[in-house]
Amino acid sequence: MVSRDRKGKDGFTANGKEIGPQVTKNANHNGDVKKGEKAKQTRKFGYWNSFKNGERVNKQPGDTKPQGKDNRSFIEKLFN
């Protein structure tokens, strides 16, 4: 499973194309925006993290296409 690094949100272009995880200002350690504030994307990329059995096995730069396979079930993909 691949996930974004904490303190970041997925960045998107003005046309809606995903560009990967980016560090977000006004966010807490989980990447949630602080109450009453707006998220502000930075130009700094975060990381794609790969997990196997709950353990992180790889960390890749956020400005690359993540390697690995999404092993979530259909239900997990619908709700996550």
Distance bins in CASP14 RR format, pairs under 12 A and 6 or more apart:
PFRMAT RR
TARGET T0000
AUTHOR 0000-0000-0000
RMODE 2
METHOD distances of the structure
MODEL  1
1 48 0 0 0 0 0 1 0 0 0 0 0
1 49 0 0 0 0 1 0 0 0 0 0 0
1 50 1 0 0 1 0 0 0 0 0 0 0
1 51 1 0 1 0 0 0 0 0 0 0 0
1 52 1 0 0 1 0 0 0 0 0 0 0
1 53 0 0 0 0 1 0 0 0 0 0 0
1 54 0 0 0 0 1 0 0 0 0 0 0
1 55 0 0 0 0 0 1 0 0 0 0 0
1 56 0 0 0 0 0 1 0 0 0 0 0
1 57 0 0 0 0 1 0 0 0 0 0 0
1 58 0 0 0 0 0 1 0 0 0 0 0
1 66 0 0 0 0 0 1 0 0 0 0 0
1 68 0 0 0 0 1 0 0 0 0 0 0
1 69 0 0 0 0 1 0 0 0 0 0 0
1 70 1 0 0 1 0 0 0 0 0 0 0
1 71 1 0 1 0 0 0 0 0 0 0 0
1 72 1 0 0 1 0 0 0 0 0 0 0
1 73 0 0 0 0 0 1 0 0 0 0 0
1 76 0 0 0 0 1 0 0 0 0 0 0
1 77 0 0 0 0 0 1 0 0 0 0 0
1 80 0 0 0 0 1 0 0 0 0 0 0
2 10 0 0 0 0 0 1 0 0 0 0 0
2 20 0 0 0 0 0 1 0 0 0 0 0
2 21 0 0 0 0 0 1 0 0 0 0 0
2 47 0 0 0 0 0 1 0 0 0 0 0
2 48 1 0 1 0 0 0 0 0 0 0 0
2 49 1 0 0 1 0 0 0 0 0 0 0
2 50 1 0 1 0 0 0 0 0 0 0 0
2 51 1 0 0 1 0 0 0 0 0 0 0
2 52 0 0 0 0 0 1 0 0 0 0 0
2 56 0 0 0 0 0 1 0 0 0 0 0
2 57 0 0 0 0 0 1 0 0 0 0 0
2 58 0 0 0 0 1 0 0 0 0 0 0
2 59 0 0 0 0 0 1 0 0 0 0 0
2 60 0 0 0 0 1 0 0 0 0 0 0
2 62 0 0 0 0 0 1 0 0 0 0 0
2 64 0 0 0 0 0 1 0 0 0 0 0
2 65 0 0 0 0 0 1 0 0 0 0 0
2 66 1 0 1 0 0 0 0 0 0 0 0
2 67 1 0 0 1 0 0 0 0 0 0 0
2 68 1 0 0 1 0 0 0 0 0 0 0
2 69 0 0 0 0 1 0 0 0 0 0 0
2 70 1 0 0 1 0 0 0 0 0 0 0
2 71 0 0 0 0 1 0 0 0 0 0 0
2 72 0 0 0 0 0 1 0 0 0 0 0
3 10 0 0 0 0 0 1 0 0 0 0 0
3 20 0 0 0 0 0 1 0 0 0 0 0
3 21 0 0 0 0 1 0 0 0 0 0 0
3 30 0 0 0 0 0 1 0 0 0 0 0
3 31 0 0 0 0 0 1 0 0 0 0 0
3 46 0 0 0 0 0 1 0 0 0 0 0
3 47 0 0 0 0 1 0 0 0 0 0 0
3 48 1 0 0 1 0 0 0 0 0 0 0
3 49 1 0 1 0 0 0 0 0 0 0 0
3 50 0 0 0 0 1 0 0 0 0 0 0
3 51 1 0 0 1 0 0 0 0 0 0 0
3 54 0 0 0 0 0 1 0 0 0 0 0
3 56 0 0 0 0 1 0 0 0 0 0 0
3 57 0 0 0 0 0 1 0 0 0 0 0
3 58 0 0 0 0 0 1 0 0 0 0 0
3 59 0 0 0 0 0 1 0 0 0 0 0
3 60 0 0 0 0 0 1 0 0 0 0 0
3 62 0 0 0 0 0 1 0 0 0 0 0
3 66 0 0 0 0 1 0 0 0 0 0 0
3 68 0 0 0 0 0 1 0 0 0 0 0
3 70 0 0 0 0 0 1 0 0 0 0 0
3 72 0 0 0 0 0 1 0 0 0 0 0
3 80 0 0 0 0 1 0 0 0 0 0 0
4 10 1 0 0 1 0 0 0 0 0 0 0
4 11 0 0 0 0 1 0 0 0 0 0 0
4 18 0 0 0 0 0 1 0 0 0 0 0
4 19 0 0 0 0 0 1 0 0 0 0 0
4 20 1 0 0 1 0 0 0 0 0 0 0
4 21 1 1 0 0 0 0 0 0 0 0 0
4 22 0 0 0 0 1 0 0 0 0 0 0
4 23 0 0 0 0 0 1 0 0 0 0 0
4 24 0 0 0 0 0 1 0 0 0 0 0
4 27 0 0 0 0 0 1 0 0 0 0 0
4 30 0 0 0 0 0 1 0 0 0 0 0
4 31 0 0 0 0 1 0 0 0 0 0 0
4 45 0 0 0 0 0 1 0 0 0 0 0
4 46 1 0 0 1 0 0 0 0 0 0 0
4 47 1 0 0 1 0 0 0 0 0 0 0
4 48 1 0 0 1 0 0 0 0 0 0 0
4 49 1 0 0 1 0 0 0 0 0 0 0
4 50 0 0 0 0 0 1 0 0 0 0 0
4 51 0 0 0 0 0 1 0 0 0 0 0
4 59 0 0 0 0 0 1 0 0 0 0 0
4 60 0 0 0 0 0 1 0 0 0 0 0
4 61 0 0 0 0 0 1 0 0 0 0 0
4 62 1 0 0 1 0 0 0 0 0 0 0
4 66 0 0 0 0 1 0 0 0 0 0 0
5 20 0 0 0 0 0 1 0 0 0 0 0
5 21 1 0 1 0 0 0 0 0 0 0 0
5 22 0 0 0 0 1 0 0 0 0 0 0
5 23 0 0 0 0 1 0 0 0 0 0 0
5 24 0 0 0 0 0 1 0 0 0 0 0
5 27 0 0 0 0 0 1 0 0 0 0 0
5 29 0 0 0 0 0 1 0 0 0 0 0
5 30 0 0 0 0 0 1 0 0 0 0 0
5 31 0 0 0 0 1 0 0 0 0 0 0
5 44 0 0 0 0 0 1 0 0 0 0 0
5 45 0 0 0 0 1 0 0 0 0 0 0
5 46 1 0 1 0 0 0 0 0 0 0 0
5 47 1 0 1 0 0 0 0 0 0 0 0
5 48 1 0 0 1 0 0 0 0 0 0 0
5 49 1 0 0 1 0 0 0 0 0 0 0
5 50 0 0 0 0 0 1 0 0 0 0 0
5 56 0 0 0 0 0 1 0 0 0 0 0
5 59 1 0 0 1 0 0 0 0 0 0 0
5 60 0 0 0 0 1 0 0 0 0 0 0
5 61 0 0 0 0 0 1 0 0 0 0 0
5 62 1 0 0 1 0 0 0 0 0 0 0
5 66 0 0 0 0 0 1 0 0 0 0 0
6 21 0 0 0 0 1 0 0 0 0 0 0
6 23 0 0 0 0 0 1 0 0 0 0 0
6 24 0 0 0 0 0 1 0 0 0 0 0
6 27 0 0 0 0 1 0 0 0 0 0 0
6 28 0 0 0 0 1 0 0 0 0 0 0
6 29 1 0 1 0 0 0 0 0 0 0 0
6 30 1 0 0 1 0 0 0 0 0 0 0
6 31 1 0 1 0 0 0 0 0 0 0 0
6 32 0 0 0 0 1 0 0 0 0 0 0
6 46 0 0 0 0 1 0 0 0 0 0 0
6 47 0 0 0 0 1 0 0 0 0 0 0
6 49 0 0 0 0 1 0 0 0 0 0 0
6 56 0 0 0 0 0 1 0 0 0 0 0
6 59 0 0 0 0 0 1 0 0 0 0 0
7 21 0 0 0 0 1 0 0 0 0 0 0
7 22 0 0 0 0 0 1 0 0 0 0 0
7 23 1 0 0 1 0 0 0 0 0 0 0
7 24 1 0 0 1 0 0 0 0 0 0 0
7 25 0 0 0 0 1 0 0 0 0 0 0
7 26 0 0 0 0 0 1 0 0 0 0 0
7 27 1 0 1 0 0 0 0 0 0 0 0
7 28 1 0 0 1 0 0 0 0 0 0 0
7 29 1 0 0 1 0 0 0 0 0 0 0
7 30 1 0 0 1 0 0 0 0 0 0 0
7 31 1 0 1 0 0 0 0 0 0 0 0
7 32 0 0 0 0 1 0 0 0 0 0 0
7 33 0 0 0 0 0 1 0 0 0 0 0
7 34 0 0 0 0 0 1 0 0 0 0 0
7 39 0 0 0 0 0 1 0 0 0 0 0
7 42 0 0 0 0 0 1 0 0 0 0 0
7 44 0 0 0 0 0 1 0 0 0 0 0
7 46 0 0 0 0 1 0 0 0 0 0 0
7 47 0 0 0 0 0 1 0 0 0 0 0
8 20 0 0 0 0 1 0 0 0 0 0 0
8 21 1 0 1 0 0 0 0 0 0 0 0
8 22 1 0 0 1 0 0 0 0 0 0 0
8 23 1 0 1 0 0 0 0 0 0 0 0
8 24 1 0 1 0 0 0 0 0 0 0 0
8 25 0 0 0 0 1 0 0 0 0 0 0
8 26 0 0 0 0 0 1 0 0 0 0 0
8 27 1 0 0 1 0 0 0 0 0 0 0
8 28 0 0 0 0 0 1 0 0 0 0 0
8 29 0 0 0 0 0 1 0 0 0 0 0
8 30 0 0 0 0 1 0 0 0 0 0 0
8 31 1 0 1 0 0 0 0 0 0 0 0
8 32 0 0 0 0 1 0 0 0 0 0 0
8 33 0 0 0 0 0 1 0 0 0 0 0
8 39 0 0 0 0 1 0 0 0 0 0 0
8 40 0 0 0 0 0 1 0 0 0 0 0
8 41 0 0 0 0 1 0 0 0 0 0 0
8 42 0 0 0 0 1 0 0 0 0 0 0
8 44 0 0 0 0 1 0 0 0 0 0 0
8 45 0 0 0 0 1 0 0 0 0 0 0
8 46 1 0 0 1 0 0 0 0 0 0 0
8 47 0 0 0 0 1 0 0 0 0 0 0
8 48 0 0 0 0 0 1 0 0 0 0 0
8 49 0 0 0 0 0 1 0 0 0 0 0
8 62 0 0 0 0 0 1 0 0 0 0 0
9 18 0 0 0 0 0 1 0 0 0 0 0
9 19 0 0 0 0 0 1 0 0 0 0 0
9 20 0 0 0 0 1 0 0 0 0 0 0
9 21 1 0 0 1 0 0 0 0 0 0 0
9 22 1 0 0 1 0 0 0 0 0 0 0
9 23 0 0 0 0 1 0 0 0 0 0 0
9 24 1 0 1 0 0 0 0 0 0 0 0
9 25 0 0 0 0 0 1 0 0 0 0 0
9 26 0 0 0 0 0 1 0 0 0 0 0
9 27 1 0 0 1 0 0 0 0 0 0 0
9 28 0 0 0 0 0 1 0 0 0 0 0
9 30 0 0 0 0 0 1 0 0 0 0 0
9 31 1 0 0 1 0 0 0 0 0 0 0
9 32 0 0 0 0 1 0 0 0 0 0 0
9 33 0 0 0 0 1 0 0 0 0 0 0
9 38 0 0 0 0 0 1 0 0 0 0 0
9 39 1 0 0 1 0 0 0 0 0 0 0
9 40 0 0 0 0 0 1 0 0 0 0 0
9 41 1 0 0 1 0 0 0 0 0 0 0
9 42 0 0 0 0 0 1 0 0 0 0 0
9 45 0 0 0 0 0 1 0 0 0 0 0
9 46 0 0 0 0 1 0 0 0 0 0 0
10 16 0 0 0 0 0 1 0 0 0 0 0
10 17 0 0 0 0 0 1 0 0 0 0 0
10 18 1 0 1 0 0 0 0 0 0 0 0
10 19 0 0 0 0 1 0 0 0 0 0 0
10 20 1 0 1 0 0 0 0 0 0 0 0
10 21 1 0 1 0 0 0 0 0 0 0 0
10 22 1 0 0 1 0 0 0 0 0 0 0
10 23 0 0 0 0 0 1 0 0 0 0 0
10 24 0 0 0 0 1 0 0 0 0 0 0
10 31 0 0 0 0 0 1 0 0 0 0 0
10 39 0 0 0 0 0 1 0 0 0 0 0
10 41 0 0 0 0 1 0 0 0 0 0 0
10 45 0 0 0 0 0 1 0 0 0 0 0
10 46 0 0 0 0 0 1 0 0 0 0 0
10 48 0 0 0 0 0 1 0 0 0 0 0
10 62 0 0 0 0 1 0 0 0 0 0 0
10 66 0 0 0 0 0 1 0 0 0 0 0
11 17 0 0 0 0 1 0 0 0 0 0 0
11 18 1 0 0 1 0 0 0 0 0 0 0
11 19 1 0 1 0 0 0 0 0 0 0 0
11 20 1 0 1 0 0 0 0 0 0 0 0
11 21 1 0 0 1 0 0 0 0 0 0 0
11 22 1 0 1 0 0 0 0 0 0 0 0
11 23 0 0 0 0 0 1 0 0 0 0 0
11 24 0 0 0 0 1 0 0 0 0 0 0
11 39 0 0 0 0 1 0 0 0 0 0 0
11 40 0 0 0 0 0 1 0 0 0 0 0
11 41 1 0 1 0 0 0 0 0 0 0 0
11 42 0 0 0 0 0 1 0 0 0 0 0
11 43 0 0 0 0 0 1 0 0 0 0 0
11 44 0 0 0 0 0 1 0 0 0 0 0
11 45 0 0 0 0 1 0 0 0 0 0 0
11 46 0 0 0 0 0 1 0 0 0 0 0
11 62 0 0 0 0 1 0 0 0 0 0 0
11 63 0 0 0 0 0 1 0 0 0 0 0
12 18 1 0 1 0 0 0 0 0 0 0 0
12 19 1 0 0 1 0 0 0 0 0 0 0
12 20 0 0 0 0 1 0 0 0 0 0 0
12 21 0 0 0 0 0 1 0 0 0 0 0
12 22 0 0 0 0 1 0 0 0 0 0 0
12 39 0 0 0 0 0 1 0 0 0 0 0
12 41 0 0 0 0 1 0 0 0 0 0 0
13 19 1 0 0 1 0 0 0 0 0 0 0
13 20 0 0 0 0 0 1 0 0 0 0 0
13 22 0 0 0 0 0 1 0 0 0 0 0
13 41 0 0 0 0 0 1 0 0 0 0 0
14 41 0 0 0 0 0 1 0 0 0 0 0
18 48 0 0 0 0 0 1 0 0 0 0 0
18 62 0 0 0 0 0 1 0 0 0 0 0
18 63 0 0 0 0 0 1 0 0 0 0 0
18 65 0 0 0 0 0 1 0 0 0 0 0
18 66 0 0 0 0 0 1 0 0 0 0 0
19 41 0 0 0 0 1 0 0 0 0 0 0
19 43 0 0 0 0 0 1 0 0 0 0 0
19 45 0 0 0 0 1 0 0 0 0 0 0
19 46 0 0 0 0 0 1 0 0 0 0 0
19 62 0 0 0 0 1 0 0 0 0 0 0
19 63 1 0 0 1 0 0 0 0 0 0 0
19 64 0 0 0 0 0 1 0 0 0 0 0
19 65 0 0 0 0 0 1 0 0 0 0 0
20 41 0 0 0 0 0 1 0 0 0 0 0
20 44 0 0 0 0 0 1 0 0 0 0 0
20 45 1 0 0 1 0 0 0 0 0 0 0
20 46 1 0 0 1 0 0 0 0 0 0 0
20 47 0 0 0 0 1 0 0 0 0 0 0
20 48 1 0 0 1 0 0 0 0 0 0 0
20 60 0 0 0 0 0 1 0 0 0 0 0
20 61 0 0 0 0 1 0 0 0 0 0 0
20 62 1 0 1 0 0 0 0 0 0 0 0
20 63 1 0 0 1 0 0 0 0 0 0 0
20 64 0 0 0 0 1 0 0 0 0 0 0
20 65 0 0 0 0 1 0 0 0 0 0 0
20 66 0 0 0 0 1 0 0 0 0 0 0
21 27 0 0 0 0 0 1 0 0 0 0 0
21 31 0 0 0 0 0 1 0 0 0 0 0
21 41 0 0 0 0 0 1 0 0 0 0 0
21 42 0 0 0 0 0 1 0 0 0 0 0
21 44 0 0 0 0 1 0 0 0 0 0 0
21 45 1 0 0 1 0 0 0 0 0 0 0
21 46 1 0 1 0 0 0 0 0 0 0 0
21 47 1 0 0 1 0 0 0 0 0 0 0
21 48 1 0 0 1 0 0 0 0 0 0 0
21 49 0 0 0 0 1 0 0 0 0 0 0
21 59 0 0 0 0 0 1 0 0 0 0 0
21 60 0 0 0 0 0 1 0 0 0 0 0
21 61 0 0 0 0 1 0 0 0 0 0 0
21 62 1 0 1 0 0 0 0 0 0 0 0
21 63 0 0 0 0 1 0 0 0 0 0 0
21 64 0 0 0 0 0 1 0 0 0 0 0
21 66 0 0 0 0 1 0 0 0 0 0 0
22 31 0 0 0 0 0 1 0 0 0 0 0
22 39 0 0 0 0 1 0 0 0 0 0 0
22 40 0 0 0 0 0 1 0 0 0 0 0
22 41 1 0 1 0 0 0 0 0 0 0 0
22 42 1 0 0 1 0 0 0 0 0 0 0
22 43 1 0 0 1 0 0 0 0 0 0 0
22 44 1 0 0 1 0 0 0 0 0 0 0
22 45 1 0 1 0 0 0 0 0 0 0 0
22 46 1 0 0 1 0 0 0 0 0 0 0
22 47 0 0 0 0 0 1 0 0 0 0 0
22 48 0 0 0 0 0 1 0 0 0 0 0
22 61 0 0 0 0 0 1 0 0 0 0 0
22 62 0 0 0 0 1 0 0 0 0 0 0
22 63 0 0 0 0 1 0 0 0 0 0 0
23 31 0 0 0 0 1 0 0 0 0 0 0
23 39 0 0 0 0 0 1 0 0 0 0 0
23 40 0 0 0 0 1 0 0 0 0 0 0
23 41 1 0 0 1 0 0 0 0 0 0 0
23 42 1 0 1 0 0 0 0 0 0 0 0
23 43 0 0 0 0 1 0 0 0 0 0 0
23 44 1 0 1 0 0 0 0 0 0 0 0
23 45 1 0 0 1 0 0 0 0 0 0 0
23 46 1 0 1 0 0 0 0 0 0 0 0
23 47 0 0 0 0 1 0 0 0 0 0 0
23 62 0 0 0 0 0 1 0 0 0 0 0
23 63 0 0 0 0 0 1 0 0 0 0 0
24 30 0 0 0 0 0 1 0 0 0 0 0
24 31 1 0 0 1 0 0 0 0 0 0 0
24 32 0 0 0 0 1 0 0 0 0 0 0
24 33 1 0 0 1 0 0 0 0 0 0 0
24 34 0 0 0 0 0 1 0 0 0 0 0
24 37 0 0 0 0 0 1 0 0 0 0 0
24 38 0 0 0 0 0 1 0 0 0 0 0
24 39 1 0 1 0 0 0 0 0 0 0 0
24 40 1 0 0 1 0 0 0 0 0 0 0
24 41 1 0 1 0 0 0 0 0 0 0 0
24 42 1 0 0 1 0 0 0 0 0 0 0
24 43 0 0 0 0 0 1 0 0 0 0 0
24 44 0 0 0 0 1 0 0 0 0 0 0
24 45 0 0 0 0 0 1 0 0 0 0 0
24 46 0 0 0 0 1 0 0 0 0 0 0
25 31 0 0 0 0 0 1 0 0 0 0 0
25 33 0 0 0 0 1 0 0 0 0 0 0
25 34 0 0 0 0 1 0 0 0 0 0 0
25 37 0 0 0 0 1 0 0 0 0 0 0
25 38 0 0 0 0 1 0 0 0 0 0 0
25 39 1 0 0 1 0 0 0 0 0 0 0
25 40 1 0 1 0 0 0 0 0 0 0 0
25 41 1 0 0 1 0 0 0 0 0 0 0
25 42 1 0 0 1 0 0 0 0 0 0 0
25 43 0 0 0 0 0 1 0 0 0 0 0
25 44 0 0 0 0 0 1 0 0 0 0 0
26 32 0 0 0 0 1 0 0 0 0 0 0
26 33 1 0 1 0 0 0 0 0 0 0 0
26 34 1 0 1 0 0 0 0 0 0 0 0
26 35 0 0 0 0 0 1 0 0 0 0 0
26 36 0 0 0 0 1 0 0 0 0 0 0
26 37 1 0 1 0 0 0 0 0 0 0 0
26 38 1 0 0 1 0 0 0 0 0 0 0
26 39 1 0 1 0 0 0 0 0 0 0 0
26 40 1 0 1 0 0 0 0 0 0 0 0
26 41 0 0 0 0 0 1 0 0 0 0 0
26 42 0 0 0 0 0 1 0 0 0 0 0
27 33 1 0 1 0 0 0 0 0 0 0 0
27 34 1 0 0 1 0 0 0 0 0 0 0
27 35 0 0 0 0 0 1 0 0 0 0 0
27 37 0 0 0 0 1 0 0 0 0 0 0
27 38 0 0 0 0 0 1 0 0 0 0 0
27 39 1 0 0 1 0 0 0 0 0 0 0
27 40 0 0 0 0 1 0 0 0 0 0 0
27 41 0 0 0 0 0 1 0 0 0 0 0
27 42 0 0 0 0 0 1 0 0 0 0 0
28 34 1 0 0 1 0 0 0 0 0 0 0
28 35 0 0 0 0 1 0 0 0 0 0 0
28 37 0 0 0 0 0 1 0 0 0 0 0
28 39 0 0 0 0 0 1 0 0 0 0 0
31 39 0 0 0 0 1 0 0 0 0 0 0
31 41 0 0 0 0 0 1 0 0 0 0 0
31 46 0 0 0 0 0 1 0 0 0 0 0
32 39 0 0 0 0 1 0 0 0 0 0 0
33 39 1 0 1 0 0 0 0 0 0 0 0
33 40 0 0 0 0 1 0 0 0 0 0 0
33 41 0 0 0 0 0 1 0 0 0 0 0
34 40 0 0 0 0 0 1 0 0 0 0 0
43 63 0 0 0 0 0 1 0 0 0 0 0
44 61 0 0 0 0 0 1 0 0 0 0 0
44 62 0 0 0 0 1 0 0 0 0 0 0
44 63 0 0 0 0 1 0 0 0 0 0 0
45 60 0 0 0 0 0 1 0 0 0 0 0
45 61 1 0 0 1 0 0 0 0 0 0 0
45 62 1 0 1 0 0 0 0 0 0 0 0
45 63 1 0 1 0 0 0 0 0 0 0 0
45 64 0 0 0 0 1 0 0 0 0 0 0
45 66 0 0 0 0 0 1 0 0 0 0 0
46 59 0 0 0 0 1 0 0 0 0 0 0
46 60 0 0 0 0 1 0 0 0 0 0 0
46 61 1 0 0 1 0 0 0 0 0 0 0
46 62 1 0 1 0 0 0 0 0 0 0 0
46 63 0 0 0 0 1 0 0 0 0 0 0
46 64 0 0 0 0 0 1 0 0 0 0 0
46 66 0 0 0 0 0 1 0 0 0 0 0
47 56 0 0 0 0 0 1 0 0 0 0 0
47 58 0 0 0 0 1 0 0 0 0 0 0
47 59 1 0 1 0 0 0 0 0 0 0 0
47 60 1 0 0 1 0 0 0 0 0 0 0
47 61 1 0 0 1 0 0 0 0 0 0 0
47 62 1 0 1 0 0 0 0 0 0 0 0
47 63 0 0 0 0 1 0 0 0 0 0 0
47 64 0 0 0 0 1 0 0 0 0 0 0
47 66 0 0 0 0 1 0 0 0 0 0 0
48 56 0 0 0 0 0 1 0 0 0 0 0
48 57 0 0 0 0 0 1 0 0 0 0 0
48 58 0 0 0 0 1 0 0 0 0 0 0
48 59 1 0 0 1 0 0 0 0 0 0 0
48 60 1 0 1 0 0 0 0 0 0 0 0
48 61 1 0 0 1 0 0 0 0 0 0 0
48 62 1 0 1 0 0 0 0 0 0 0 0
48 63 0 0 0 0 1 0 0 0 0 0 0
48 64 1 0 0 1 0 0 0 0 0 0 0
48 65 0 0 0 0 1 0 0 0 0 0 0
48 66 1 1 0 0 0 0 0 0 0 0 0
48 67 0 0 0 0 1 0 0 0 0 0 0
48 68 0 0 0 0 1 0 0 0 0 0 0
48 70 0 0 0 0 0 1 0 0 0 0 0
49 55 0 0 0 0 0 1 0 0 0 0 0
49 56 1 0 1 0 0 0 0 0 0 0 0
49 57 0 0 0 0 1 0 0 0 0 0 0
49 58 1 0 0 1 0 0 0 0 0 0 0
49 59 1 0 1 0 0 0 0 0 0 0 0
49 60 1 0 0 1 0 0 0 0 0 0 0
49 61 0 0 0 0 0 1 0 0 0 0 0
49 62 0 0 0 0 1 0 0 0 0 0 0
49 66 0 0 0 0 1 0 0 0 0 0 0
49 67 0 0 0 0 0 1 0 0 0 0 0
49 68 0 0 0 0 0 1 0 0 0 0 0
50 56 1 0 0 1 0 0 0 0 0 0 0
50 57 1 0 1 0 0 0 0 0 0 0 0
50 58 1 1 0 0 0 0 0 0 0 0 0
50 59 1 0 0 1 0 0 0 0 0 0 0
50 60 1 0 0 1 0 0 0 0 0 0 0
50 66 1 0 0 1 0 0 0 0 0 0 0
50 67 1 0 0 1 0 0 0 0 0 0 0
50 68 1 0 0 1 0 0 0 0 0 0 0
50 69 0 0 0 0 1 0 0 0 0 0 0
50 70 0 0 0 0 0 1 0 0 0 0 0
50 71 0 0 0 0 0 1 0 0 0 0 0
51 57 1 0 0 1 0 0 0 0 0 0 0
51 58 0 0 0 0 1 0 0 0 0 0 0
51 59 0 0 0 0 0 1 0 0 0 0 0
51 66 0 0 0 0 0 1 0 0 0 0 0
51 68 0 0 0 0 0 1 0 0 0 0 0
51 69 0 0 0 0 0 1 0 0 0 0 0
51 70 0 0 0 0 0 1 0 0 0 0 0
51 71 0 0 0 0 1 0 0 0 0 0 0
51 72 0 0 0 0 0 1 0 0 0 0 0
52 58 0 0 0 0 1 0 0 0 0 0 0
52 68 0 0 0 0 1 0 0 0 0 0 0
52 69 0 0 0 0 0 1 0 0 0 0 0
52 71 0 0 0 0 1 0 0 0 0 0 0
53 71 0 0 0 0 0 1 0 0 0 0 0
54 71 0 0 0 0 0 1 0 0 0 0 0
57 67 0 0 0 0 0 1 0 0 0 0 0
57 68 0 0 0 0 1 0 0 0 0 0 0
58 64 0 0 0 0 0 1 0 0 0 0 0
58 66 0 0 0 0 1 0 0 0 0 0 0
58 67 1 0 0 1 0 0 0 0 0 0 0
58 68 0 0 0 0 1 0 0 0 0 0 0
58 69 0 0 0 0 0 1 0 0 0 0 0
59 66 0 0 0 0 0 1 0 0 0 0 0
59 67 0 0 0 0 0 1 0 0 0 0 0
60 66 1 0 0 1 0 0 0 0 0 0 0
60 67 1 0 0 1 0 0 0 0 0 0 0
60 68 0 0 0 0 1 0 0 0 0 0 0
61 67 0 0 0 0 0 1 0 0 0 0 0
70 76 0 0 0 0 1 0 0 0 0 0 0
70 77 1 0 0 1 0 0 0 0 0 0 0
70 80 0 0 0 0 0 1 0 0 0 0 0
71 77 0 0 0 0 0 1 0 0 0 0 0
72 78 0 0 0 0 1 0 0 0 0 0 0
72 79 0 0 0 0 1 0 0 0 0 0 0
72 80 1 0 0 1 0 0 0 0 0 0 0
73 79 0 0 0 0 0 1 0 0 0 0 0
73 80 0 0 0 0 1 0 0 0 0 0 0
74 80 0 0 0 0 0 1 0 0 0 0 0
END
